[in-house]
Amino acid sequence: MFFNEFITHLAKNAHLNETLYQALRNRARPLQLLKRQGLVQLGDVCKQLYYIHEGFFRLYQHTADGERTTDFAAAGEFVTVIPSFFRQKPSSHGIVCEADAYIYALSYYDLRALEELYPDFLVLSKNITTQYLMRFYQDMEFYRTANATERYLYLCQKYPKITNMVSQKHIASYLGLAPQTLSRIIKETIRRPTNGHKS
C-alpha cells in the first residue's frame, strides 16, 4: 500500500533504477502491528531490518535492576537490533510497538543478496548504516553533556508525540532518570515554557 513512499525514502540515499525497484518490491514484506505487540523478542535472532512507515517503537533490554529502555524509532526511520541482525546471533534487546504501526521488513539474507546483485543497493545500505551510526553518536554526545531537563526537551523535540505513546516510566529509563525526577521536570516545563534545548 505504501511501497512508493518506502522507495521515495530509500531514493534519498542512492539511485534506484527500475530493476532494483522491482527487486525491492519482491523482497520487502509489508507488516502491520498493534500497540504493545512485540517485534523482536529477547533471546531471538533479529532476522529483519524494518522501515517504519507509521508507528512508534521502543528498544529495551533486561538488567539486574529490571527492564531498561535503550532507544526509540519513529516513522521515517529504520529499526533493528544492530548486533543481532548483522551477526545473526541471539538478541540481548527486544523491540516493542508503542503505537499501531505499518512497516516494511527486509530479511538479513535478502539484504545481503541485494548488496551482491546491485552496486547501487550496496551504496544505499552503507549510507543508511552511516546515517544510523551518526544519529546514535549525536544523541549520545548530547545526552553525555546535557542536564536532565535538557535531555528531556531534546527527546521531545526529536519525537514530539512521545509522551502520548510511551509511559513516563520508559521515558525516564531511557533518559537515566528516576520516574519522580521526570515527573517533576514535566511539571516544571509545563509551568515554565522554554526557548529550546542546549545545542
N, C-alpha and C positions, 0 to 999 in steps of 0.2 A: 504493500500500500504506500509506504513512504520511501521506497527504494531510491527514487530520483533525488530526494533530499539527502539521503545517505551518500550517494555518488557525488552530489554537489559539494558536500563537506570534504570528501576524500580528494576531489579535484583541486582543492585549495592547496594541497600538499605536493601534488605531482600530476603530470599529464596522464590522462586516462583515455586511451583510444577505444574504438568500438569493440575490438577483440577482448580487451581487458574488462570492459564494461560487462560483456556477456559472461565472461568467466566469473566475475564477482556475483552477478545475478544467479548463476548456477550454484555457487558455493555458500553465499551468505544466507543464513536462515533467520527469518523474522520470528520473534518470540514476544508474547505478552505475559506480563507478570502482575500480580496484585500486591498491594501493600502488605508487608511482613512476610512475603514469600522469599525463601532462600534462593539465591542464585548459585553460590558456591558454598559448600559445607566444609567446616573444619575437618582436616584429615583427608579430604578428597583431592584428587589431582584436578587442577584447573585446566580444562581442555579447550576452553574457548576464550577468544578476545571479543568483547562486546562493545558495540557502538550504541549509545543511548539517544534515541530519537525523542522519547518522552519519558519522564520519571525521575526518580532520585534514589541513589544507592549509598549504603554505608558499609565500609570495611571495618572488620573488628578481629580481635584475637583474644584468647583466654590467657590470663596471667595468674600468678599466685594470689593477686588481690581481686580477681574476678574478670569480667569482660571489659576490654579496653577498646574504644573506637580509635581507629588509626587513619581513616581517610573518608572522603565523600566523593561522589561523582554525580554530575547532573547532565541534563540534555545538552547535546553537542560535544560531549566528552566520551572518551573510551574508558572502559573499566575492565580490569582483570586482576589476578593476584600474580604480580610480575615474576617472583622467584619460582612459583609452582608452574606457571604457564610456560616459561622458557626452558625450565629444566624437566618439565613433566614429572614432577615429584609431588608427594602429598603436601597439601597446603597448611600452613600454620595460621592462615587467615580465612575468615568467611566473608561472604558478601550477601547482604540482605536488602531487599527492595523496601524503600521507605515511602514511596508514592507510586500508585499504579503506573506501569511502565510499558513502553513499546520499544524493543531493542532489536538489533541485528547481531547475530553470532557468527564468528568465523573461527573454525577449529584451528588448532596448532598445526595440524598436518596440511590443511588447506592453505594456511598462511605460508608455510614453507614451500609448498608446491607452486604457489603463485609467485613467490620470490625467485624460484628457479626458472620458471617458464617466461616471466615477463620482467625485463630490466626496469621498466617504469614502476612496477609494483615494488621492487626492491628499494628503489628510491623513496617511494611512498612510505613503506614500512620503516625505513630508517628515519625519515622526517617525523613521523608520528612518535616513534620511540624517543627521539631527541626532544620533541616538544614536551612529552610527559616528564622526562627527567629534568628539564629546565623548570617546569612548573613546580615539581616537587622540591627542587633546590631553592627556588624563590620563596616558596611557602616556609620551608624550614629555616631559611635565613631570617625571614621576618619574625617568625614565632620565637626564634632564639634570642632576639634582642628586644622584642616588644613587651610591654607590661600586660596584665590580664585584660584590662579594658580594651587596649589596642588590638589584642588578639581576637577578642570577641567581635569588635567592629569590623576588622579585616575579614573575618569569616562571613559576617552578614553582608558585607559589600560583595564578596565573591558569590555567595549564594543567598540572595535577598529573601527568599521564602523559607529558609531552612528552619526557622523557629516554628513554622506551621506544619512541618513534615517530620521533624526529629525531636525526640524528647530532650528536655534540658539535661537529663542525666547523661545522655550520649554526647551531647554538645560539650558539656563540662569535661567528660572523659577525654575527648579529642583535644581540648584546649589545656588539659593538665590542671584543671581547677576542681575544687570541691563544689558539689551542687549548690551549697549555700552561698558560696562566693559568686557563682554565676548568677544566681537569683538576685543577689544584691546589685551586681553590675547591670543587669537588665532593668531593674527598677530605677537605678541612677540615670541610665541613658534615656529612659522614657521621660523622666522628670527634667533632665538637662540635655537638650539636643546638642549634638556635637558637630563640628565642622568637617570631621573626617578623621581617618586614622593616620598614624605615623607613616611617613613614606620612607 
